Amino acid sequence: MEERAMIKHIVFFKLKEPTAENIEKTVQVLRDMDGKIPMLRSIEAGADVIRSERSYDLALIVEVDNLEDLQAYAVHPVHQEVIRYINTVKDHTLSVDFEV
């Protein structure tokens, strides 16, 4: 049987108003998904520490077993609630999904 690769989902966020308070709250909103979405193998979120001109304000890294789980995560009600919040504070985002 062929072993299927896990999927790593990474999102970078630029906030409209990147104050320390807004960044901290957004990181917490992302971390609060932990334990609430069964298909997530791991979840990490954190604020950028370099704060260079090219830096994004924060990042999310999620790991799931396969593409089906990534699709299920995308439509999960807890994730959809997070997206609604993110849409109120983000300037823009970048994401990448790859096999590990």
Secondary structure, DSSP 8 states (H G I E B T S, - for coil): ------EEEEEEEEESS--HHHHHHHHHHHHTTTTTSTT-SEEEEEE-SS--TT--SEEEEEEESSHHHHHHHHH-HHHHHHHHHHHHHEEEEEEEEEE-
